[in-house]
Amino acid sequence: MSTTAVIGGGIAGLVAAWEISRHGQQVALLEAAPRVGGVIATEQVAGFLMEGGPDSFLAGRPEMMSLCAELGLAAELIGQRSRRVLIYDGQRLVELPPGKAAEVLELSTGGGEAGDAFSLRGGLGVVVDALAARLAGRIRTGARVVAVMRAGAGFRLMLEPAEPVEADAVILAVPAPAASGLVRHLDRELATTLADCAYGSSATISLAYPREAVRHPLDAAGLVIPRGVARAVVACTFASSKFAGRAPAGSVLLRAFVGRYGDASLLDADDAALVAAVEGELEPLLGLAAPADRWQVFRWPAAIPRYDDAHRARVGWIRERAAAADVLLAGAAYDGIGLSDCVASAKVAGSAALGAASVR
Ligand SMILES: Cc1cc2nc3c(=O)[nH]c(=O)nc-3n(C[C@H](O)[C@H](O)[C@H](O)COP(=O)(O)OP(=O)(O)OC[C@H]3O[C@@H](n4cnc5c(N)ncnc54)[C@H](O)[C@@H]3O)c2cc1C
């Protein structure tokens, strides 16, 4: 039976691998980090549920909803409690017209992203855990692939520091700069063009307070801050207002988003300095009476793709060249950064691998 190697164990790699394995084909998922999930990072800390990466998906696209249903997680879905988003106009917080947050945050969406946000009672990590459980025995963590080479009709994957892995087909579910390094022996021009895809760096800072330490009513899902108004904070989710079960009774959880595209300098600061800068900017907006009881910083260097005007044409070209090299692509680098976009791209790549296996 033919084996497909999926490189990268974020949501895209996990879904692509599951798509293949549930149709009875062999798959090996190789993930460089010690854990799968990629930028999905859910942590339970002293009764707080902190999302280090994404915290929700939008119902305007069906893929994440369907995935949760397929994984038997439909009963775990929870909806956003408040749809209000506030914007700081330089003087005060005012209500932002619905659907405008992504625009203010300058995020690249794949289109069609709208509607209420959903998560799961136990956070998005529940989806990662469910996929990992279904792929038990087929996932290798701590397995960094450094190059993909041709080997007869198939491929040889060079791993650091482990022995090479042979595969009949390959799905690259890694960020574009990583994909660039992997394909350099297959197609140098493809590698160069993948390296042209721009990425932004960011950090999220989860801040936990006793309820009485925050004077603002927190009667919204969060706030956004337009470019040029604040130095550190780009947005702040009122995590315990947005979703149930994010903070113990009598406490609140905020989540600040730091790092604007083109200005990641603040991310060089150490954790304590970053927290101080964030609290300094939130204090006049939310009325913080004391520093956070506990905080957690999650750093995401070069993790969010930034699609420029040439992106669509570049991706068309990349997909053609990758197809000519028999390599399949999935993930946020190509057709949208939202979780549903990533799931959609993974299902397409998984199906293509199945189709190729059936004629092999
Ligand atoms: C802070 C933040 C907040 C976000 N918020 C939202 C949100 O609320 N809603 C939403 O829909 N989207 C959100 N997004 C976007 C969305 O989460 C991502 O686009 C999506 O999770 C990316 O998944 P992926 O599988 O493509 O990539 P990743 O999650 O980046 O996974 C790629 C994996 O490949 C591995 N890898 C890299 N190189 C190699 C190698 N050489 N060998 C082996 N493995 C390798 C990495 O370790 C990683 O695990 C957010 C993103 C970030 C960073």
The ligand as an ORCA input file, in Angstrom:
! r2SCAN-3c Opt
* xyz 0 1
  C      -2.099     34.418     17.305
  C      -3.011     33.891     16.230
  C      -4.382     34.040     16.354
  C      -5.231     33.544     15.366
  N      -6.590     33.648     15.533
  C      -7.412     33.020     14.665
  C      -8.798     32.898     14.972
  O      -9.268     33.318     16.040
  N      -9.594     32.259     14.062
  C      -9.089     31.720     12.899
  O      -9.861     31.149     12.113
  N      -7.761     31.782     12.616
  C      -6.925     32.397     13.481
  N      -5.574     32.417     13.247
  C      -5.074     31.800     12.006
  C      -5.066     30.272     12.096
  O      -4.958     29.855     13.446
  C      -3.865     29.718     11.338
  O      -3.852     30.257     10.021
  C      -3.901     28.186     11.231
  O      -4.053     27.597     12.507
  C      -2.623     27.715     10.544
  O      -2.626     26.303     10.474
  P      -1.555     25.556      9.593
  O      -1.722     24.100      9.840
  O      -1.611     26.042      8.194
  O      -0.124     26.053     10.126
  P       0.589     25.990     11.532
  O      -0.381     25.988     12.656
  O       1.638     27.051     11.478
  O       1.295     24.550     11.528
  C       2.438     24.273     10.769
  C       3.211     23.187     11.487
  O       4.339     22.807     10.690
  C       5.402     22.512     11.551
  N       6.651     22.587     10.775
  C       7.221     23.688     10.234
  N       8.357     23.340      9.585
  C       8.472     21.991      9.694
  C       9.433     21.053      9.218
  N      10.482     21.445      8.500
  N       9.263     19.730      9.495
  C       8.191     19.320     10.240
  N       7.250     20.183     10.739
  C       7.401     21.498     10.457
  C       5.281     23.578     12.627
  O       5.995     23.195     13.805
  C       3.769     23.633     12.837
  O       3.335     22.751     13.841
  C      -4.693     32.898     14.217
  C      -3.315     32.757     14.080
  C      -2.464     33.227     15.090
  C      -0.969     33.026     14.967
*
